[in-house]
Amino acid sequence: MPLENIPRTIWWEDGKVMLIDQTRLPLVGDVLVCNSHEGICIAIKSMAVRGAPALGVAAALGIALWVVEETFDIYDNREFLRALDLVAYEIASSRPTAANLAWGAERIRRLAHDNRELPLDELRELIVTEALAMQAEDEERNRQIAANGAELIEPDSRILTHCNAGSLATVYYGTALGVIFTAHEQGKIAKVWVDETRPMLQGARLTTWELRMAEIPHTLIADNMAASIMRSGEVDAVIVGADRIAANGDVVNKIGTYGLAVLAKEHGVPFYVAAPTSTVDLTVAKGDDIEIEERDPREVEGFTVSGLIEPDSDDLTKALEMLTEEGPYALPVARGHQLQISQKGDVYQFDAWFRVAPPGTEVYNPAFDVAPAEYVTAVITECGVARPDYAVSLAKTCSGAGGLDEIRRG
Ligand code: MRU
């Protein structure tokens, strides 16, 4: 099945964490090898790994990596746990909004503290085993979300989605896109509208790539086209993922989600949110209490593009070889644009940032927004589908699921 061509997003191999570099997809398919928990933090901050469920697993594997690679000189359990707390905090705070990141770090931290009496070697092994279990659980959970969500999809549906809540945002299979994959297998999907999702273009770069792999008909649109498409009756449902869902059902997701939720209500289109219970944070009363990450203004001031160079003459190959023989070469480009060339094996790659706005333009770049619960038709989780009143239904759906609130309570 073509869907199986989608690679896993993050995995553990020979005591290292491997991840697909999502900053360069789809034109360059690099795999990054992380040797330290700092490497994981950098990958999270740079969005080489991204998407709430993938971040939860990255946090757990990041701590496992620290245990395997960086604790040789710790012989005392108390010292180990003190250092682990700091590492868990460092990883969990590398991005503030997605609940899963804190959930992943906290689940490992709690397990370690609950087993603090074990000999240190056993404690180390327990942590690695748990992180690997979390990696495997992710796909199971997503498939259950997909099965629950597909039941809500009508035959011949035209679905609109925002950002990437696909396989790449998880270990495998995805949440919102997982629902679409399963509904497609059931023959219910006529087409998918994909919002490009400025500024980081997760829709244009990642969601289209997955849908193409899965051979599902789809059309890419700029974010500002969604309103007009809904008005002309061409959208039957909106499905998005979430980064954190408050106890009252307010949903924090990729910037632009709020606008879609309001539009969907105005046009009588159901607005579904697909997310694991680890995204539901019952310790937070409402969406406005959730910290919204603000990112580098350069994401909005310009565009980042990476790609491969295909030299069409020996002379060009020689020139590229000379430029890159001592490592990546940054070309002197005018007007603040940036262009770097690097060689990877036989292949030449460019990484570019092109300025669009005049230098000095003031920029505001929040990465997420709040879609208030009143706009959300249903929240689809692995434990079932919650509908309003969310204050009641989310607590019931998530009870016993091991979410952030339960882990914190211990
Ligand atoms: O900034 P990102 O790319 O990490 O944001 C991702 C999203 O907003 C997703 O919709 C969300 O994490 C759900 S992914 C299953």
Boltz pocket constraint, residues with backbone or C-beta under 6 A from the ligand:
constraints:
  - pocket:
      binder: B
      contacts: [[A, 47], [A, 49], [A, 50], [A, 51], [A, 52], [A, 53], [A, 98], [A, 162], [A, 163], [A, 164], [A, 165], [A, 166], [A, 169], [A, 170], [A, 174], [A, 175], [A, 176], [A, 202], [A, 240], [A, 241], [A, 242], [A, 243], [A, 253], [A, 254], [A, 255], [A, 274], [A, 367]]
      max_distance: 6.0
